[in-house]
């Protein structure tokens, strides 16, 4: 099992940046593919971005391409989401998620078994 704790959310003006962190417990973080999801008020949770166990493969939803960057540091058991050029429509609770993966360079858009508690990101116009 793995436990996830997000941090780094906050209030930022449109055009600003934030970096979210997702700290994982346990010694097998490198066995998990990671993803970031978000849920805006009154909306369903949606996929944002995913990365493989190795971090070499990534996939972004169209609305964040060119603005968001996912990365991971397996030595620190941490995944990151760098968010630039933020827009009011990016306002949401952001969740990181982990999925055990047997393939080092595969990302996943769904099927995540482990979730963090979420961190609020609010972008003002």
PAGUFI-459906 format. One record per residue (C-alpha): residue number from 1; x, y, z. Coordinates in Angstrom, 1 decimal. Layout:
BEGIN
[NUM [X Y Z]]
...
! end
This chain:
BEGIN
[1 [0.0 0.0 0.0]]
[2 [0.9 3.6 -0.4]]
[3 [-0.4 6.7 1.4]]
[4 [-0.4 10.1 -0.4]]
[5 [-0.4 13.6 1.0]]
[6 [-0.8 16.6 -1.3]]
[7 [0.5 20.1 -0.6]]
[8 [1.1 23.4 -2.3]]
[9 [-2.4 24.5 -3.1]]
[10 [-3.5 28.1 -2.6]]
[11 [-5.0 31.2 -4.0]]
[12 [-3.3 32.7 -7.1]]
[13 [-4.2 35.3 -9.7]]
[14 [-4.9 34.4 -13.2]]
[15 [-1.6 33.9 -15.1]]
[16 [0.2 32.9 -11.9]]
[17 [1.9 29.6 -11.0]]
[18 [1.7 27.0 -8.3]]
[19 [3.6 23.8 -7.7]]
[20 [1.7 20.9 -6.1]]
[21 [3.6 18.1 -4.3]]
[22 [2.4 14.6 -3.5]]
[23 [4.4 12.9 -0.9]]
[24 [4.1 9.1 -0.7]]
[25 [4.8 6.8 2.2]]
[26 [6.5 3.5 1.8]]
[27 [9.6 2.3 0.1]]
[28 [8.1 1.2 -3.2]]
[29 [7.0 4.6 -4.7]]
[30 [8.9 3.7 -7.9]]
[31 [6.5 0.8 -8.4]]
[32 [3.5 3.1 -8.9]]
[33 [2.4 5.1 -11.8]]
[34 [1.1 8.5 -10.7]]
[35 [-1.7 10.7 -11.8]]
[36 [-3.3 14.1 -10.9]]
[37 [-7.0 14.7 -11.0]]
[38 [-9.2 17.6 -10.1]]
[39 [-12.7 18.3 -9.1]]
[40 [-14.3 21.7 -9.5]]
[41 [-17.4 22.7 -7.5]]
[42 [-20.5 21.0 -8.9]]
[43 [-18.5 18.9 -11.4]]
[44 [-17.3 15.4 -11.5]]
[45 [-13.6 14.6 -10.8]]
[46 [-11.6 14.7 -14.0]]
[47 [-8.3 13.4 -15.2]]
[48 [-5.5 16.0 -15.6]]
[49 [-2.2 14.3 -16.1]]
[50 [-0.4 11.0 -15.6]]
[51 [3.2 9.7 -15.5]]
[52 [4.7 6.3 -15.7]]
[53 [6.7 4.6 -12.9]]
[54 [9.9 5.9 -14.4]]
[55 [8.6 9.3 -15.2]]
[56 [9.6 9.0 -18.8]]
[57 [6.1 8.7 -20.2]]
[58 [3.4 11.3 -19.6]]
[59 [0.0 12.2 -20.8]]
[60 [-1.9 15.5 -20.4]]
[61 [-5.5 16.4 -20.9]]
[62 [-5.8 18.9 -23.7]]
[63 [-6.9 21.8 -21.4]]
[64 [-3.6 21.8 -19.5]]
[65 [-1.1 21.0 -22.3]]
[66 [1.7 23.5 -22.5]]
[67 [0.8 24.9 -19.0]]
[68 [1.1 22.0 -16.6]]
[69 [4.1 19.7 -16.1]]
[70 [4.1 16.5 -14.1]]
[71 [7.3 15.2 -12.6]]
[72 [8.5 12.8 -10.0]]
[73 [11.5 12.2 -7.8]]
[74 [11.5 8.5 -6.9]]
[75 [14.4 9.0 -4.5]]
[76 [12.2 11.5 -2.5]]
[77 [9.0 9.5 -2.9]]
[78 [7.3 12.6 -4.3]]
[79 [5.4 13.6 -7.4]]
[80 [4.9 17.2 -8.5]]
[81 [2.6 19.2 -10.6]]
[82 [3.9 22.5 -11.9]]
[83 [1.1 24.7 -13.0]]
[84 [1.8 27.8 -15.0]]
[85 [-0.4 30.3 -16.7]]
[86 [-3.2 29.4 -14.4]]
[87 [-6.8 30.3 -15.4]]
[88 [-9.9 30.7 -13.3]]
[89 [-11.3 27.5 -14.8]]
[90 [-8.4 25.6 -13.2]]
[91 [-10.0 26.3 -9.8]]
[92 [-10.6 22.9 -8.2]]
[93 [-9.5 20.5 -5.5]]
[94 [-6.5 18.6 -6.9]]
[95 [-5.9 15.0 -6.0]]
[96 [-2.8 12.9 -6.7]]
[97 [-3.3 9.2 -7.2]]
[98 [-1.2 6.1 -7.4]]
[99 [-1.6 2.8 -9.3]]
[100 [0.7 -0.2 -9.0]]
[101 [2.4 -0.7 -12.4]]
[102 [4.4 -3.6 -13.7]]
[103 [5.5 -1.7 -16.7]]
[104 [8.0 1.1 -16.2]]
[105 [7.0 3.3 -19.1]]
[106 [3.2 3.1 -19.1]]
[107 [0.9 5.8 -17.8]]
[108 [-2.7 5.3 -16.9]]
[109 [-5.8 7.6 -17.2]]
[110 [-7.8 5.5 -14.8]]
[111 [-7.8 2.5 -12.5]]
[112 [-6.0 4.3 -9.6]]
[113 [-6.4 2.6 -6.3]]
[114 [-4.7 5.1 -3.9]]
[115 [-5.7 8.7 -3.5]]
[116 [-4.6 11.7 -1.5]]
[117 [-6.9 13.9 0.5]]
[118 [-6.8 16.8 -2.0]]
[119 [-5.5 20.3 -2.0]]
[120 [-7.5 23.4 -3.0]]
[121 [-6.3 25.5 -5.9]]
[122 [-8.2 28.8 -6.5]]
[123 [-7.4 31.1 -9.4]]
[124 [-8.9 34.5 -9.3]]
[125 [-9.6 36.6 -12.3]]
! end
